[in-house]
Amino acid sequence: MPKLFLCLLISLVSLLLSPTNSAQDFSSIVIFQEPSFPSADTAASLSIPWQSALPSPRAATANELQEQLQNPASKLFILPYGSAFPESAWSDMQSFLRRGGNLLVLGGRPLTRAACLENGQWRLRDYSARFICQLSIDQYQTVPGSGGLAFESKSRHSPTTSFLRLERSFLPRHSSQSS
């Protein structure tokens, strides 16, 4: 996985764990976890020990995302399935981001492969920039990872990072249009 994602993950977690946040804010992390949900442009099975890596993350299925993302305590939403995301939750995800929520996508080109539930099975749609354009992102550029570098935390709240392998990243390019 890209070092950019590791840096982003550590930065966001550090922000959430800063001294100005109280213990009740530790449940501000929502992770989308759905049985048999497909991955796209990333490892097929991303098994990350979230409970040891992050402070009290809340797992949410597709059916629970609306409630979790509308909760004012939710500050960070993690999509661990690469480019894939549940299309049915798009409007809730967009509202969450517009109100200032943070999104961390592990692997792939974020929000470019919508997944829909058909006859009880998740199905990936073809690549589309439809959703990212609504966020004023019009393309991604592949950038190499920075192999050999190691993160050194100066924080007393250092997350566990040994489970992340960083090889490349996708850098978003924002369009000049405002949304």
C-alpha positions in Angstrom: 0.0 0.0 0.0 1.2 3.5 -0.6 3.2 5.4 1.9 0.9 8.3 1.2 -1.9 6.4 2.8 0.2 5.5 5.8 1.1 9.2 6.3 -2.6 10.2 5.9 -3.7 7.5 8.3 -1.2 8.5 10.9 -1.9 12.2 10.5 -5.7 11.7 10.8 -5.3 9.4 13.9 -2.9 11.9 15.5 -5.4 14.7 14.9 -8.2 12.6 16.4 -6.0 11.8 19.4 -4.7 15.3 20.0 -4.8 16.5 23.6 -7.9 18.7 22.8 -10.0 15.6 22.1 -11.5 13.8 25.1 -11.8 10.0 25.6 -15.4 10.1 24.3 -14.0 11.2 20.9 -12.2 7.9 20.5 -15.3 6.4 18.9 -15.2 9.0 16.1 -13.7 6.5 13.6 -16.2 4.5 11.5 -14.9 1.6 9.4 -17.0 0.1 6.6 -16.9 -3.7 7.0 -19.3 -5.9 5.1 -19.1 -9.6 4.6 -18.3 -10.6 1.0 -17.9 -7.0 -0.1 -15.6 -6.9 -3.1 -12.3 -5.2 -3.3 -11.0 -3.3 -6.3 -7.5 -2.2 -7.2 -6.1 -3.5 -3.9 -5.5 -6.7 -2.1 -8.5 -9.0 -2.3 -8.6 -9.5 1.5 -7.4 -6.7 3.6 -7.3 -8.0 7.2 -6.1 -5.2 9.3 -6.2 -5.4 13.1 -8.3 -2.3 13.5 -8.9 -2.6 17.3 -5.1 -2.6 18.0 -4.3 -0.1 15.3 -6.9 2.6 16.1 -8.6 3.8 19.2 -12.1 2.2 19.5 -13.1 2.2 15.8 -16.8 1.4 15.1 -17.4 -1.1 12.3 -20.5 -0.4 10.2 -22.2 -2.6 7.5 -23.8 -1.0 4.5 -27.1 -1.0 6.4 -25.6 0.9 9.3 -23.7 3.5 7.4 -26.5 6.1 7.2 -26.8 6.2 11.0 -23.0 6.1 11.6 -22.2 8.8 9.1 -25.0 11.1 10.3 -23.8 10.8 13.9 -22.0 14.2 14.7 -19.4 12.3 16.7 -18.2 10.6 13.5 -15.1 12.3 12.2 -13.2 9.8 10.1 -14.7 7.2 7.7 -12.4 4.4 6.5 -13.1 2.4 3.3 -10.7 -0.6 3.3 -11.8 -2.1 0.0 -9.7 0.0 -2.4 -11.6 1.7 -5.2 -14.9 -0.1 -4.2 -17.6 1.6 -2.1 -21.3 0.9 -1.4 -23.2 2.9 -4.0 -26.3 2.9 -1.8 -24.4 4.9 0.9 -23.2 7.6 -1.6 -25.5 10.4 -0.5 -24.7 9.7 3.2 -21.0 9.7 2.4 -21.2 12.9 0.4 -23.2 14.6 3.3 -20.6 13.4 5.8 -17.7 14.9 3.7 -19.5 18.2 3.0 -20.0 18.7 6.8 -16.3 18.3 7.3 -15.9 14.6 7.8 -12.6 12.9 6.8 -12.3 10.0 4.4 -9.5 7.5 4.3 -9.5 5.0 1.4 -7.0 2.1 1.6 -5.8 1.2 -1.8 -7.1 2.0 -5.3 -8.6 5.1 -6.7 -11.1 6.3 -4.1 -14.8 6.2 -5.0 -14.4 5.0 -8.6 -15.9 1.5 -8.4 -19.4 1.5 -7.0 -20.7 -1.8 -5.6 -24.4 -2.6 -5.5 -26.3 -5.5 -3.8 -28.2 -7.6 -6.4 -30.0 -10.8 -5.3 -28.0 -10.9 -2.1 -24.6 -10.6 -3.9 -22.3 -7.6 -4.1 -21.5 -6.6 -7.7 -18.9 -4.1 -8.8 -19.8 -1.6 -11.4 -17.3 -0.6 -14.1 -14.8 2.2 -13.3 -16.5 5.6 -13.3 -15.5 9.1 -12.3 -19.1 10.1 -11.7 -18.8 10.2 -7.9 -15.4 11.8 -7.6 -16.4 14.6 -10.0 -19.1 15.5 -7.5 -16.2 16.1 -5.0 -14.3 18.2 -7.5 -11.7 15.5 -8.2 -11.4 14.8 -11.9 -8.6 12.3 -12.2 -5.9 10.3 -10.4 -2.2 10.0 -11.1 -0.3 6.9 -10.0 2.8 7.8 -7.9 5.4 5.5 -6.6 5.7 4.6 -3.0 8.7 5.7 -0.9 10.2 2.3 -0.1 12.7 2.2 2.7 11.3 5.0 4.7 10.1 4.5 8.2 7.6 6.5 10.3 8.9 7.8 13.6 6.2 9.1 15.9 6.8 12.0 18.3 3.3 11.5 19.7 2.5 9.6 22.9 -0.4 8.1 21.0 1.5 6.1 18.3 -0.7 3.9 16.2 0.5 0.4 15.2 1.6 0.5 11.6 3.5 -2.7 11.0 0.6 -4.2 9.1 0.8 -1.6 6.3 2.9 -2.4 3.2 3.2 0.6 0.9 4.1 0.2 -2.7 2.3 3.0 -4.7 -0.3 5.6 -4.4 -2.9 7.5 -6.4 -2.7 11.2 -6.1 -6.0 13.0 -6.8 -6.1 16.0 -9.0 -8.8 18.5 -8.1 -10.8 20.1 -10.9 -11.0 23.9 -11.0 -14.8 23.8 -10.7 -16.3 24.3 -7.3 -19.0 22.0 -6.1 
